[in-house]
Amino acid sequence: MSSNPGAPQPRPSAGMSLQRVLVQPRQIKESVPGITEDRLKQADEVAGTFSFRLPEFYAQQVLNGSDDDPLLDIVLPSAGELLDGEEQWDATPSPYRASQSPFWVQKYEYQGLIRTTTFCSGLCRFCYLKRKNEVVTMMRPEDASVLFDDIETNGGSLREVILSGGDPLCASAATLQIIGARLQRMRAQRGDGTPYTVIHTREPVWNPVRLLQRRDIWQGLDVLQPKAVMINVLHPREVTPEFLEVCARLGEAGAPASRPALLCQHPVFRGVNDSAAVLTELYERLLAASPPILPYYFVHPFYNGTLPQHQLSLEASQSILRELGRGPGWFAPRMVVPTPWGKCVVGPHQDLKRLDDGAYELVTKDGKRVRYDSIPSRMRLLD
């Protein structure tokens, strides 16, 4: 018996025609005919504040057509989004920052992130940069050149550059090629193969048909020569045949002698994928791909962005991780807890340290002690 709740009904083949993007919540009724008028009305109202965008591919090939599909919460606006707090993730000052470019984010000495665009083909309702991404910005080739002038001068400790967004596979191919060329130049100057390039994307889930048709993106990836591609996929139904075809192409990106590793990261949400059974099915499908996609990051819900009904306690997330850890080693990803000062890694059997006021003490990857609270305004550094 499948552990995948609400197994999809047989759907028509996607072919190469599903290129339409839904921009009004009511358009989802074509794929979910039983959805209630009350839910559509609420979605319309929220979409006036936070835009709605969903590729038709996802609506037809991933959603199961039922009005109680848990994945509807991932794609359809709801009133809980209006309760989001301030977006702090990009706002924390860092002593390591190698550039003041608005496209550059750096929390760690050895790792920086380029937000190549604020645009994604689809909009996750749990996005922690929802307000920031309301204004579509595209990094231009000249922006990339200015950024890398800074990095070459001030980024001597950088070993990894992450391409993110929005979604970097929605960025300008010309910009990706400039970034790739400048990274190649840095590697040649250093002689040690760094900084590595890592791409973070959800586009193979949202709109794989579009990706398969974009020759310019594949040319850009060949120049970028990524060391790894981190794919955000959170449910077994998101592993479609078209998704697997894109991942096979991603596995061939760059130089033949150095193919990228394909990795999966995903948030965990109450009522959507908060069970070891659902995640095990997801991992089995990813590991059966060619090349295999390895589970890497299991992300505790962000302190802002995640809808209240989907929030989990730290103990609940850790309990799922512990159950996953009973399986094969590659079924046990790292559990990370996002904070404004960086990711905190929590082990499956780690004793969670509670403070006197009920908050937790966590430690980021580079050793900062953080007071972690379910109320974002109460979080702070302890050092």
Secondary structure, 3 states (H helix, E strand, C coil): CCCCCCCCCCCCCCCCCCCCEECCHHHHHHCCCCCCHHHHHHHHHHHCCCCCCEEHHHHHHCCCCCCCCCCHHHHCCCHHHHHCCCCCCCCCCCCCCCCCCCCEEEEECCEEEEECECCCCCCCCCCCCCCHHHCCCECCHHHHHHHHHHHHHHCCCCCEEEEECCCHHHCCHHHHHHHHHHHHHHHHHHCCCCCEEEEEECHHHHCHHHHHHCHHHHHHHHHHCCCEEEEECCCHHHCCHHHHHHHHHHCCCCCCCCCCEEEEEEECCCCCCCCHHHHHHHHHHHHCCCCCCEEEEEECCCCCCCCHHHCCCHHHHHHHHHHHCCCCHHHCCEEEEEECCEEEEECCCCCCEECCCCCEEEEECCCCEEEECCCHHHCEECC
